[in-house]
Amino acid sequence: MIKLQTYCLEPADGSTKAALSFNTEWLRMVINGEVRDKSDLLKSMGADPSLFYNHDTETGRTRVGYPLIIYHYFKKLFYITGINEGAFALEILAGQYPSDFTMKGILFRGFRKENTSDDSELGITGQLHSYQLIEWRPVHHTSRNAFMQMDMVAKVKELNLRLEKHITSQLGKYLGINFGPLRIIIIDITRVYEPVAYKMRHKYPAFDIRFTANAAFPALITLGNHQALGFGRIVPV
């Protein structure tokens, strides 16, 4: 069981076009600025500001483990999901904005609470469940060329292996969930994206897939590369 908390950030009319051109990288940058300004306040209330940055504020090193704050953009709206300690920190931050507010010149309609769960199911079940995985980046840029040279059968096999690894090594290891024995089958690749340059440097292939698994996953959990930015978003179907 894990605790999940999601808030929606809706740009006000007239602000949408400017805000959406930046997507989740822009959102994280803006939220990080707000967190830095309120760092002492958040700490005094028991929240850990470093969860929003996903790196250690003293050393600058990336936090090891699954991100406990995840930034999303879909359906023309921004969302922020907090997990466990991240859910608590996010709730504290959202409480500082009870009404409309402006960030980086963009007017937002406050932090709107979308859902709260203190006992989201996550782990092996006795039945198969169906999911979509949206804009999943399973292949690191260092492995991209070798992956792209595989035939389709080999690619699907490799994607199955990587999906299982992402679930067991990311969710399982760092959130303390037992995923054994795990059975996963990718049943369709519904979209193949052009490889995307992350931070104008390395290119990552991305896919939308449908898969079944004998495990329960809540919505807004993410897998793969750049999961803190909402890539590899799980959607139960």
DABELDA-V465248 format. One record per pair of residues at least 24 apart in sequence whose ideal C-beta (glycine too) atoms are under 10 Angstrom apart, sorted by the first residue. I is the first residue (numbers start at 1). J is the second residue. D is the distance in Angstrom with one decimal. If there is no record, write none. Layout:
# DABELDA-V465248
i	j	d
I	J	D
I	J	D
This chain:
# DABELDA-V465248
i	j	d
1	117	9.0
1	118	7.8
1	119	4.6
1	120	6.6
1	121	7.0
1	122	7.1
1	123	8.5
1	175	9.9
1	176	9.9
1	177	8.9
2	68	9.8
2	83	5.9
2	84	5.8
2	87	8.6
2	117	8.2
2	118	8.9
2	119	8.2
2	120	5.3
2	121	8.9
2	122	5.6
2	123	9.7
2	171	9.2
2	175	5.9
2	176	8.8
2	177	7.8
2	218	7.8
2	221	8.9
3	82	8.2
3	83	6.9
3	84	5.4
3	85	8.8
3	86	8.9
3	87	4.8
3	88	7.9
3	116	8.2
3	117	6.7
3	118	5.2
3	119	7.8
3	120	7.1
4	70	9.8
4	81	6.4
4	82	7.3
4	83	6.0
4	84	8.6
4	86	9.2
4	87	6.2
4	114	9.9
4	115	7.1
4	116	7.4
4	117	4.8
4	118	8.6
4	119	9.5
4	120	4.9
4	122	9.3
4	218	5.9
4	219	8.7
4	220	7.0
4	221	8.2
5	80	8.8
5	81	7.1
5	82	4.6
5	83	8.1
5	84	9.5
5	86	8.0
5	87	3.7
5	88	8.0
5	89	9.4
5	90	5.6
5	91	5.8
5	94	8.6
5	113	7.6
5	114	8.6
5	115	7.6
5	116	5.4
5	117	7.8
5	118	9.4
6	70	8.9
6	72	8.3
6	79	5.7
6	80	7.0
6	81	4.6
6	82	7.6
6	83	9.9
6	87	8.8
6	90	8.4
6	112	9.6
6	113	7.6
6	114	4.3
6	115	5.4
6	116	8.0
6	117	9.2
6	218	9.9
6	219	8.6
6	220	5.9
7	78	9.1
7	79	6.9
7	80	5.3
7	81	8.2
7	82	8.2
7	90	6.5
7	91	8.4
7	93	8.8
7	94	5.3
7	97	9.6
7	110	9.0
7	111	4.4
7	112	6.3
7	113	5.7
7	114	6.3
7	115	9.5
7	116	9.9
8	72	9.3
8	75	9.6
8	77	5.6
8	78	7.1
8	79	5.4
8	80	8.3
8	108	9.7
8	109	8.7
8	110	9.3
8	111	7.7
8	112	4.5
8	113	8.0
8	114	5.2
8	115	9.9
9	71	9.6
9	72	9.8
9	73	9.7
9	77	7.2
9	78	4.2
9	79	7.2
9	80	6.9
9	94	9.5
9	97	9.4
9	101	9.7
9	103	8.7
9	106	9.3
9	108	5.2
9	109	7.9
9	110	8.2
9	111	6.5
9	112	7.6
10	76	8.9
10	77	5.6
10	78	7.5
10	79	9.8
10	107	9.9
10	108	6.6
10	109	4.6
10	110	8.3
10	111	9.8
10	112	6.8
11	76	8.8
11	77	8.2
11	78	7.6
11	103	9.8
11	106	5.7
11	107	6.9
11	108	6.0
11	109	7.8
12	100	6.9
12	102	9.2
12	106	8.1
12	107	4.1
12	108	6.7
12	109	5.8
13	107	8.7
13	109	9.6
14	106	9.7
14	107	7.6
15	102	8.7
15	103	9.9
15	105	8.0
15	106	4.6
15	107	4.9
15	108	7.6
15	109	9.7
16	76	7.1
16	77	9.4
16	106	8.7
16	107	9.9
18	104	9.0
18	105	7.3
18	106	6.2
19	73	9.5
19	76	9.8
19	78	7.5
19	103	9.0
19	104	8.5
19	105	9.1
19	106	4.6
19	107	9.1
19	108	8.2
20	73	7.3
20	76	6.5
20	77	9.1
20	78	8.4
20	106	9.7
22	73	9.1
22	78	9.8
22	104	8.9
22	106	9.2
23	71	8.9
23	72	9.7
23	73	4.9
23	78	8.5
23	229	8.1
23	230	8.6
24	70	8.9
24	71	4.3
24	72	6.5
24	73	5.1
24	74	9.8
24	78	7.5
24	79	9.3
24	80	9.4
24	226	8.8
24	228	8.5
24	229	4.3
24	230	5.0
24	231	8.3
25	71	8.2
25	73	9.6
25	198	9.1
25	199	8.0
25	226	9.2
25	229	6.2
25	230	9.9
26	71	9.3
26	73	9.1
26	78	9.1
26	104	8.1
26	106	9.2
27	71	5.0
27	72	8.5
27	73	7.0
27	78	5.2
27	79	9.1
27	80	7.6
27	103	9.1
27	104	10.0
27	106	10.0
27	229	8.6
27	230	9.0
28	52	7.8
28	53	8.4
28	54	8.3
28	69	8.5
28	70	9.7
28	71	4.9
28	80	9.0
28	228	7.5
28	229	6.7
28	230	9.6
29	71	9.8
29	103	10.0
29	104	8.2
30	71	9.9
30	78	9.5
30	103	4.8
30	104	5.1
30	105	9.9
30	106	7.8
30	108	9.6
31	69	8.3
31	71	7.4
31	78	9.4
31	80	7.0
31	90	9.5
31	93	7.8
31	103	7.9
32	69	10.0
33	103	7.6
33	104	7.5
34	93	7.3
34	96	8.3
34	97	8.5
34	101	9.1
34	103	6.4
34	104	9.5
35	69	9.5
35	89	8.7
35	93	6.7
37	96	9.8
38	92	9.0
38	93	7.1
38	96	6.3
41	92	8.4
41	93	9.3
41	96	7.4
42	89	6.7
42	92	5.8
42	93	6.6
42	96	8.6
43	92	9.9
44	92	9.8
45	88	9.3
45	89	9.1
45	91	9.9
45	92	5.1
45	93	9.6
45	95	8.7
45	96	9.7
46	85	9.6
46	88	7.4
46	89	8.7
46	92	7.6
47	82	9.9
47	85	8.1
47	86	9.2
47	88	6.2
47	89	3.9
47	90	8.4
47	91	8.4
47	92	4.4
47	93	7.2
48	85	6.1
48	86	8.4
48	88	8.6
48	89	5.8
48	92	9.9
49	89	7.3
49	92	9.8
49	93	8.9
50	89	9.2
51	82	7.8
51	83	9.2
51	84	9.5
51	85	6.3
51	86	4.8
51	87	9.7
51	88	9.1
51	89	5.1
51	90	8.3
51	93	10.0
52	80	8.8
52	82	9.3
52	86	8.2
52	89	7.0
52	90	8.2
52	93	7.5
52	228	9.8
53	228	9.7
54	86	9.8
54	227	9.9
54	228	5.1
54	229	9.6
62	228	9.5
63	174	10.0
63	228	9.4
64	174	8.1
65	170	8.5
65	173	8.0
65	174	4.0
65	175	8.5
66	169	9.5
66	170	5.4
66	171	6.5
66	172	9.5
66	173	8.1
66	174	3.9
66	175	5.7
66	221	9.1
66	222	9.0
66	223	9.6
66	227	7.6
66	228	9.1
67	170	9.4
67	174	9.2
67	222	7.9
67	226	9.7
67	227	6.1
67	228	3.8
67	229	9.0
68	174	9.3
68	175	9.2
68	228	9.1
69	93	9.5
69	228	7.0
70	220	6.9
70	221	8.1
70	222	5.6
70	227	6.8
70	228	5.8
70	229	7.9
70	230	6.1
70	231	9.7
70	233	8.5
71	222	9.7
71	228	6.7
71	229	5.6
71	230	5.6
72	134	9.7
72	220	6.6
72	222	8.2
72	229	8.4
72	230	3.9
72	231	9.5
72	233	6.6
73	229	8.8
73	230	6.3
73	233	9.9
74	134	7.5
74	135	9.3
74	220	9.7
74	230	7.6
74	233	7.3
74	235	9.3
77	112	9.3
77	114	9.7
78	106	9.9
78	108	8.3
78	230	9.4
79	112	9.5
79	114	6.8
79	220	7.1
79	230	7.9
79	233	9.7
80	111	8.1
80	114	9.5
80	220	9.7
80	230	9.5
81	114	8.7
81	115	9.3
81	218	9.5
81	219	9.0
81	220	4.6
81	221	8.1
81	222	8.5
81	230	8.6
81	233	9.5
82	116	10.0
83	120	8.9
83	122	9.9
83	175	7.4
83	218	9.6
83	220	9.2
83	221	8.1
84	175	7.5
84	176	9.7
87	116	8.0
87	117	8.9
87	118	8.9
91	116	8.6
114	219	9.9
114	220	8.8
115	218	9.2
115	219	8.4
115	220	8.6
117	218	7.0
120	216	8.6
120	217	9.0
120	218	4.2
120	219	9.1
120	220	9.7
120	221	8.7
121	177	10.0
121	215	9.3
121	216	4.3
121	217	8.4
121	218	6.9
122	167	9.9
122	171	6.9
122	172	9.3
122	175	7.1
122	176	9.8
122	177	5.3
122	178	10.0
122	179	8.9
122	215	7.8
122	216	6.1
122	217	6.3
122	218	6.4
122	221	7.6
123	171	9.0
123	172	8.6
123	175	9.6
123	176	10.0
123	177	5.0
123	178	6.1
123	179	6.5
123	180	9.8
123	182	9.6
123	214	10.0
123	215	6.1
123	216	6.3
123	217	9.0
124	177	8.8
124	178	6.8
124	179	6.2
124	180	7.1
124	181	7.5
124	182	6.8
124	183	9.0
124	213	9.0
124	214	6.1
124	215	5.3
124	216	8.1
125	213	9.0
125	214	6.2
125	215	6.2
125	216	5.1
126	214	7.6
127	212	10.0
127	214	6.9
127	215	9.9
127	216	9.3
128	183	7.8
128	184	9.9
128	185	8.6
128	212	4.8
128	213	6.9
128	214	5.6
128	215	9.1
129	211	9.4
129	212	6.7
129	213	6.1
129	214	7.6
129	215	6.9
129	216	6.2
129	217	7.6
129	236	6.8
129	237	8.7
130	187	8.1
130	210	6.9
130	211	7.6
130	212	5.3
130	213	8.5
130	235	9.8
130	236	7.4
130	237	4.9
131	184	9.7
131	209	8.7
131	210	7.1
131	211	5.7
131	212	7.5
131	213	6.9
131	215	9.3
131	216	9.9
131	217	6.4
131	219	9.4
131	221	9.8
131	234	5.5
131	235	6.4
131	236	5.7
131	237	6.2
132	188	9.4
132	190	7.6
132	208	6.7
132	209	7.2
132	210	5.6
132	211	8.2
132	233	8.4
132	234	7.4
132	235	4.2
132	236	8.2
132	237	5.6
133	159	9.8
133	163	7.6
133	166	9.5
133	186	8.8
133	189	9.9
133	190	9.6
133	207	7.6
133	208	6.9
133	209	4.9
133	210	7.8
133	211	6.6
133	217	9.7
133	222	9.0
133	223	6.7
133	224	8.2
133	231	9.7
133	232	5.9
133	233	7.3
133	234	6.0
133	235	7.7
134	190	9.4
134	191	8.7
134	206	9.2
134	207	9.2
134	208	5.5
134	209	8.8
134	222	9.0
134	230	8.6
134	231	8.1
134	232	7.3
134	233	4.5
134	234	8.0
134	235	6.2
135	191	8.3
135	193	6.5
135	196	8.8
135	206	5.0
135	207	7.7
135	208	6.5
135	222	9.6
135	224	9.0
135	226	9.3
135	229	9.9
135	230	8.0
135	231	5.1
135	232	6.9
135	233	7.1
136	162	9.0
136	163	8.0
136	166	8.5
136	189	9.9
136	193	9.5
136	205	9.5
136	206	6.3
136	207	5.3
136	208	7.3
136	209	6.3
136	211	9.9
136	222	8.7
136	223	6.4
136	224	5.0
136	225	8.7
136	227	9.3
136	231	6.8
136	232	4.1
136	233	8.2
136	234	9.2
137	193	8.9
137	195	9.5
137	196	7.8
137	198	8.4
137	204	4.5
137	205	7.1
137	206	4.9
137	207	8.2
137	222	9.9
137	223	9.1
137	224	4.8
137	225	4.1
137	226	5.7
137	227	8.4
137	229	9.6
137	231	5.1
137	232	6.3
138	162	4.3
138	163	6.9
138	165	8.9
138	166	7.0
138	204	8.9
138	205	7.9
138	206	8.4
138	207	7.2
138	209	9.1
138	223	7.9
138	224	5.0
138	225	7.3
138	231	9.9
138	232	7.6
139	195	9.2
139	203	9.9
139	204	6.8
139	205	5.4
139	206	8.9
139	207	9.3
139	224	8.6
139	225	7.7
140	202	8.3
140	204	7.5
140	224	9.5
140	225	6.2
141	195	8.6
141	197	9.2
141	198	7.6
141	201	8.1
141	202	3.4
141	203	6.0
141	204	5.8
141	205	9.2
141	225	8.4
142	202	8.0
143	205	9.7
144	195	6.8
144	202	8.1
144	203	6.4
144	204	7.0
144	205	6.1
145	203	9.9
147	205	7.0
148	195	8.4
148	205	7.0
152	189	9.0
155	189	8.6
155	192	10.0
155	205	9.7
155	207	9.6
156	185	10.0
156	186	6.1
156	189	7.5
156	209	9.5
157	186	9.3
159	184	9.9
159	186	5.8
159	189	7.8
159	207	7.3
159	209	7.2
159	211	9.1
160	184	6.2
160	185	7.3
160	186	5.4
160	209	9.9
160	211	8.3
162	223	9.1
162	224	7.8
163	209	7.9
163	211	6.6
163	213	8.6
163	223	7.2
163	224	8.5
163	232	9.4
164	213	9.0
165	223	9.6
165	224	9.9
166	222	9.4
166	223	4.2
166	224	5.6
166	225	9.3
166	227	8.5
166	232	7.5
167	213	7.7
167	215	7.2
167	217	8.1
167	221	9.6
167	223	6.7
167	234	9.7
170	221	9.5
170	222	8.9
170	223	6.3
170	224	8.2
170	227	7.3
170	232	9.5
171	215	9.2
171	217	7.9
171	221	7.0
171	222	9.6
171	223	7.4
171	227	9.9
171	234	9.8
172	215	9.7
175	221	9.3
177	215	8.8
177	216	10.0
177	217	9.9
178	215	10.0
179	213	9.0
179	214	9.5
179	215	6.1
181	214	8.1
182	213	6.9
182	214	6.9
182	215	6.2
183	212	8.2
183	213	6.6
183	214	4.7
183	215	8.3
184	211	6.0
184	212	7.3
184	213	4.8
184	214	8.2
184	215	8.1
185	210	9.7
185	211	6.3
185	212	5.2
185	213	7.8
185	214	9.9
186	210	7.4
186	211	4.7
186	212	8.6
186	213	9.9
187	211	6.1
187	212	6.2
196	226	9.2
196	231	9.0
198	225	7.9
198	226	6.5
198	229	9.0
198	231	9.5
199	226	9.8
204	231	8.4
206	231	6.9
206	232	8.5
207	232	9.3
208	233	9.8
208	235	9.7
210	235	9.6
210	237	7.4
212	237	9.9
